[in-house]
């Protein structure tokens, strides 16, 4: 029996970034969904079980910090990783204070893939339940 694929929700208003993450994370054998807004992400999170969220800090209808807090209320056991160009220490601190499990500055895609793999190695994927 094959191992269930973990589900990742990438939330970024730049479609090219989301599509790149979708391709690269799928190569790591993750099932990747994408959203462009807080509203879209919250709707998806209530309909599908995810194993990790990858969030940009700036979204058209709010911030990644707000989204992280909301997602953690909706799905408290699903970690958030920030993947953003807002890479100053204050931004990292805001993300961690909002409940983020990790913070990776763009364009460190290898760092993001490593952060996703590390978080998912510590948990059973939603598809397994």
TORMIKE-167961 format. One record per residue (C-alpha): residue number from 1; residue in three letters; chain; x, z, y. Coordinates in steps of 0.02 Angstrom, whole numbers. Layout:
REM TORMIKE-167961
ATOM    nr   rest   kette        X        Z        Y
ATOM   NUM    ALA       A        X        Z        Y
...
//
This chain:
REM TORMIKE-167961
ATOM    nr   rest   kette        X        Z        Y
ATOM     1    UNK       A        0        0        0
ATOM     2    UNK       A       71      -48      169
ATOM     3    UNK       A       95       79      308
ATOM     4    UNK       A      -45       74      439
ATOM     5    UNK       A        3       -2      605
ATOM     6    UNK       A        3      116      752
ATOM     7    UNK       A     -102       66      902
ATOM     8    UNK       A      -28       57     1077
ATOM     9    UNK       A     -127       32     1237
ATOM    10    UNK       A      -21      -42     1378
ATOM    11    UNK       A      -95      -23     1551
ATOM    12    UNK       A      -15     -129     1687
ATOM    13    UNK       A      -97     -236     1822
ATOM    14    UNK       A       39     -368     1802
ATOM    15    UNK       A      -23     -477     1659
ATOM    16    UNK       A      152     -547     1625
ATOM    17    UNK       A      221     -371     1598
ATOM    18    UNK       A       77     -325     1483
ATOM    19    UNK       A       95     -484     1382
ATOM    20    UNK       A      284     -460     1366
ATOM    21    UNK       A      257     -281     1304
ATOM    22    UNK       A      123     -342     1185
ATOM    23    UNK       A      242     -468     1108
ATOM    24    UNK       A      394     -352     1099
ATOM    25    UNK       A      299     -202     1030
ATOM    26    UNK       A      207     -313      905
ATOM    27    UNK       A      379     -366      841
ATOM    28    UNK       A      407     -181      803
ATOM    29    UNK       A      246     -189      698
ATOM    30    UNK       A      129     -102      821
ATOM    31    UNK       A      -47     -160      859
ATOM    32    UNK       A      -46     -180     1047
ATOM    33    UNK       A     -195     -190     1164
ATOM    34    UNK       A     -183     -218     1352
ATOM    35    UNK       A     -283     -162     1503
ATOM    36    UNK       A     -258     -198     1689
ATOM    37    UNK       A     -356      -56     1770
ATOM    38    UNK       A     -394      129     1749
ATOM    39    UNK       A     -576       88     1714
ATOM    40    UNK       A     -533      -39     1580
ATOM    41    UNK       A     -409       80     1498
ATOM    42    UNK       A     -533      225     1495
ATOM    43    UNK       A     -669      113     1420
ATOM    44    UNK       A     -548       54     1285
ATOM    45    UNK       A     -488      231     1248
ATOM    46    UNK       A     -666      289     1215
ATOM    47    UNK       A     -699      145     1094
ATOM    48    UNK       A     -534      133      999
ATOM    49    UNK       A     -415      265      933
ATOM    50    UNK       A     -239      240     1004
ATOM    51    UNK       A      -77      324      953
ATOM    52    UNK       A       11      307     1120
ATOM    53    UNK       A      -24      246     1296
ATOM    54    UNK       A      105      151     1400
ATOM    55    UNK       A       60      165     1584
ATOM    56    UNK       A      119       86     1745
ATOM    57    UNK       A      116      202     1896
ATOM    58    UNK       A       23       85     2014
ATOM    59    UNK       A     -146       14     1965
ATOM    60    UNK       A     -277      -75     2071
ATOM    61    UNK       A     -405       65     2051
ATOM    62    UNK       A     -293      218     2052
ATOM    63    UNK       A     -126      283     1993
ATOM    64    UNK       A      -46      302     1824
ATOM    65    UNK       A      -37      489     1858
ATOM    66    UNK       A     -227      496     1878
ATOM    67    UNK       A     -248      388     1724
ATOM    68    UNK       A     -131      497     1621
ATOM    69    UNK       A     -231      652     1668
ATOM    70    UNK       A     -395      566     1627
ATOM    71    UNK       A     -334      497     1460
ATOM    72    UNK       A     -267      668     1411
ATOM    73    UNK       A     -441      740     1443
ATOM    74    UNK       A     -524      602     1342
ATOM    75    UNK       A     -396      601     1200
ATOM    76    UNK       A     -289      759     1213
ATOM    77    UNK       A     -178      720     1064
ATOM    78    UNK       A     -123      547     1119
ATOM    79    UNK       A       41      545     1218
ATOM    80    UNK       A       69      444     1377
ATOM    81    UNK       A      230      354     1418
ATOM    82    UNK       A      261      293     1594
ATOM    83    UNK       A      346      123     1608
ATOM    84    UNK       A      362       90     1793
ATOM    85    UNK       A      469       20     1932
ATOM    86    UNK       A      438      179     2032
ATOM    87    UNK       A      592      260     1960
ATOM    88    UNK       A      644      397     2079
ATOM    89    UNK       A      657      575     2016
ATOM    90    UNK       A      499      624     2110
ATOM    91    UNK       A      401      490     2014
ATOM    92    UNK       A      470      551     1847
ATOM    93    UNK       A      426      730     1893
ATOM    94    UNK       A      247      681     1944
ATOM    95    UNK       A      223      591     1778
ATOM    96    UNK       A      288      736     1674
ATOM    97    UNK       A      183      861     1774
ATOM    98    UNK       A       29      752     1738
ATOM    99    UNK       A       64      771     1552
ATOM   100    UNK       A      170      619     1512
ATOM   101    UNK       A      278      634     1357
ATOM   102    UNK       A      409      512     1421
ATOM   103    UNK       A      460      414     1575
ATOM   104    UNK       A      555      248     1566
ATOM   105    UNK       A      607      148     1719
ATOM   106    UNK       A      576      -40     1719
ATOM   107    UNK       A      658     -150     1661
ATOM   108    UNK       A      730      -40     1521
ATOM   109    UNK       A      628     -119     1381
ATOM   110    UNK       A      744      -50     1246
ATOM   111    UNK       A      717      124     1317
ATOM   112    UNK       A      530       97     1309
ATOM   113    UNK       A      534       34     1130
ATOM   114    UNK       A      642      184     1082
ATOM   115    UNK       A      522      305     1170
ATOM   116    UNK       A      371      230     1080
ATOM   117    UNK       A      460      235      912
ATOM   118    UNK       A      516      416      938
ATOM   119    UNK       A      341      476      984
ATOM   120    UNK       A      259      381      842
ATOM   121    UNK       A      385      442      714
ATOM   122    UNK       A      320      618      748
ATOM   123    UNK       A      138      581      707
ATOM   124    UNK       A       22      494      585
ATOM   125    UNK       A      -55      336      655
ATOM   126    UNK       A     -240      334      697
ATOM   127    UNK       A     -264      187      579
ATOM   128    UNK       A     -212      300      434
ATOM   129    UNK       A     -359      416      458
//
